[in-house]
Amino acid sequence: MAAVASFAYHDITDTPYESGVQSPGASAYTLGRAAFRRHLDAFAGVSLRPELVTAIDPTAPGRHLVLTFDDGGKSALEVGDELARRGWRGHFFIITSRIGERTFLDAAGIRSLRRSGHIIGSHSRTHPHIFREQTLDQMVGEWRTSCDRLADLLGEPCTVASVPGGDISPVVLQSAAVAGLHYLFTSEPTPVPERVGGCWVLGRYCLKATTPASRVRELARFRGWGRARLVRRLKEFVRVMLPGPYREYVRRSTRELPAGTEPPRGRASY
C-alpha cells in the first residue's frame, strides 16, 4: 500500500480581502506569499516531488507527496504559476456556486490552471460548513452538481474532490463513491489511503498561517503524522460531544464579512 503525504492549503495572499472566503475562520488558513515560499522550499528539501493523485497507484508500495488548495479563491492563479516554475503540479478544489464572484476564480482562471497541468476538482457546490450533517442525497447532489459544472467548463470529467468544512463520517465517504468520484481528499491527517466503494479516500494535513516550514519538512518526511492524527481525534471527540456549541462556533467563524473588510486573524472551523 502506498503512503501519501497530502497537504491542504487555502488562500495564499498578502491581501486576504481580495481572495477566497471572507470570514474570520478562513483567515487562520490564509498564508502570506513569503511563508508559502518557505513551505515550498521545505518540500524541495526532501527527496519527493509533488505529484498528481491520478498518477499514483495507491495499491503499490512507495511514498508520495501531494499538494492541494481548497475553495478556488483568486490567489490560486499565482499559486499555480509558483508551482509551475518549480516544475510541480497541484490540485485546486472549486466551490462551484462561487465561480466568478469578486474574490473567486472565474471560468477563464479555472481553464488557465488546467492548461498549466494542474488538476481541477470539486469542493462541493455550496460548501456546507458541517458537511456530514447533510443527508446522503444532499451530499451526492453537491458532488454531482459541482462536478457537472466543472466538466462543462473544462470539457472533461471531474473525478477528484475535497470535503468542505473538514467534518467527515462514513456517509460522507459513501456519498463520494455514489457520486462517481474516484478520489476524495479529507482533512484527516493520515498518509494511508482508504478504498470506499470505487473511490480512494486520502487524508491531508491542513496548513495554517502559523505552521512553520520546519513542521512541513517533518511531515513531508513522513514524521509526526501519528501525533497530528491524535490531536485531530481529540478535537473530533469534543465536536461530537458538544454538537450545539460546535454548530454555534462554526456559525460565528464562517459568517461572511462585508466586501473589502480584512478578516481578523484567528481560529478556524475548517
N, C-alpha and C positions, 0 to 999 in steps of 0.2 A: 504494500500500500504506500502511496506517495505521502510525503509530508509537505504541506503548502503553507508558507508563512505569508498570509494576506494582510494588507494594511488598508484601513479605511480612513480617507481624508474627506473633508467637505470643501469649503472655500479657501483659496489661497490668495490673499489680497491684503494690501496695506490700507484699503478704504472699504471696510466691511459694508457700509451703507450703499455701496454700488453693485454688490454681487450677492446673489443667493438669498436664502431665507432671512428675513429681517425680524429676529426675535431675540430675547435675552438668552435663551437656551442655545441658539445656534452659534452665538459669539464665542462660546468656550471652545468650539471646534474649528474656529477660523484662524489659520496660521498666517503670519506675515510672510512676505516673499523671502526675506533673508533666513528666517527659521526653516522654511521649506527647503531652501537650497542646502542648508546644513543637514537636513534629513536625507536629501538625495546624495550628498557626499558620503553620509554614513552608509547608505545602501551600496554605493560604489566601492566602499572599502571591504566588502565581503566578497566571497567567491561566486555568488549567484547574480545573474542578471534578471531584472523583472521580465516576466513572461505573460503571455495571454493565456487565460484559463483554457481556451479552446485548443491550445497546443499541448496541454498536459494530459497524460494518461493517469488518472487517479489510482488505477489498479496496479501500476508499475512502481517498484521501489525507486526512491530518489527524492531529492529536496528541491523545492521550487519557491520562487519569490514573486508575489503578485501585488500590484498597486491599484487601488480603486478610489473613485471620487464620487460622492453622493450629491444629489439634489439638482445638478445642472445649472448652477449659477454661472454668470458671465465670465468669472475668472477661469473657468475650465479651458478657454481658448489659450490663455497664456500658459497654463499648466501643461496642456498638450504640446505646445511648442517647446517648453523646457524639457519635457521628456524626450521629444523627438531629437533635440540637439544632442542628447546623450545616446541616441540610438535605441531608446526604450519605448515601450508601448504601455498604455494604461487602459482602465475600464471606467467609463463615465456613465453613471446611472441618473436617468432623467425623470423628474416629476412632470408627466406629460401635460397635465392641465395648466402648467405654468409656462409652457413654451411661449416665448415671445413677450413675456412680461418684462417690466423695466429692468429688473436685476437678474433675469434669467436668459439663457441662450435662446436664440431664435432658430428657425429651421435651417438657415444658412450656416449658422455656427455649428450646429449638430452635424450637418453634412461635412463641414470642413474637418472636424475632428475625425470622422470616419475615414475621410480620404487620406488622412495622415497615418492611418493604420490602427487607430485605437478602437476598442470595442465600445459600442453604444448599447446600453441596456436599460431596463425599466427600474424605476424607483417607485413604482405604482402610478396610478393616475392622479390621485388627490393627496397622497401622503397622510393617511390616517395616523394619528400620533401614537395610539396604542393599537397596533395592527391586529394583535391576537384577540382583541375584543370584537372584531368583525365576524360575521358568520362566514362559513365556508363559501357560500355563493357570493357574498360581497367581496371576499378576498380574490376569488377566481375572476370576478368581474373587474377588479382593479388591475390584475395582471393582464388579462386578455385585452381590455380596452387600451391600456398603455402600450402593450406590445404591438397591437394593430396600428396604433398611431405612428410608432417608430418604424414599423415595417413599411407603411405607406410613404414615410418621409425618406427612407433610405433604399427602398426597393429590394429589401432582403429580410428574411425572418429575424425576429428578435427572440433570442433563446436564453438570454442571461439577465439576471435581475438581482437587486439587493433589497432586503426587508426595510421598509421605512420605520423609523422610531426605535428599532432595535429589539423590541419585545417579540419573542417567538413562542411557539407551542407546537405540539405535534400537528395540529390542524393547519398552522401557518405553513409548515413544511409540506404537508399534503396538498395544500392549495397550489403550490408552485408546480408540483407534479401533475395535478389535474389540469392546470392551465397550459401544460405542454412545455414548460421551461426545462432547459437542460442543465442549467447551473443557477444556484441561488446562494448569494452571499448573505451571511447573518452578521451580527455584532458579537457573537460568542467567540472569545479568544482561544481558539483551538486550531492547531495545524493539521488535524486529522479529518479528511473528507468523509462524508457520510452519504450513503445512497438511500434515497427515499423515492420509491416508485422508479420513474425514469429520469429522476433529477439528482444531480450531485449537489450536496449542501456543503458549503465551505465557510468556516469561521473566519473572523477578522479581528485584528486589534485596532481599536479606534483611537486615532491620534488626536490629542488636544493641543491647544495653543501652548500649554505649559510642558508638553512632552519633550525632554531633551534628546539631542541627537544620540547621546550615549545609550539611551534606552532603546532607540530604534536599531542601533547597531547590535545590541544584545539580542533583541528579538529576531532580527534577520539572520543571526547565527543560531537560531532555534534554542535560545536560552531564556528562561523566565516565563514561558507560556503557562506552565502549571500554576505559578503564583498569580498570574493575571486571571486565569480561569477561576481560581479560588475567590479572588476579590469580586469577580462578576457574579459568582454563585451567591455570595453573601448579600450583594445588592439585590439580586433577584428574590432572595428569601424575604427581604424587607418589603419589596414591592408586592409580593403575593400576600404577605401577612397584613399589610396596611393598604388595601386597594383604594379606599376613599382618599386618604391623604396623598397617595401617589397620583391619582387622577387630578387632584387639585394642583399638585406640583407641576404636572405636565401641562395643565391648562394655563397656568401662570407663565411658565417658561417658554411656551410656544406661541404666545399671543403676538400678533403682528404689530410692529411699530409703524408710526407714520413715515411716509416716504422722506428720505433724506436724514432720518434720525439715526445716529450711530448707535448700534446696540451696545449696552454696557457689557463689560466682561463679567463672566460669572459661570455658575454651574449650568449644565445642560441635561436634557432628558434623553437625548439620543446621540 
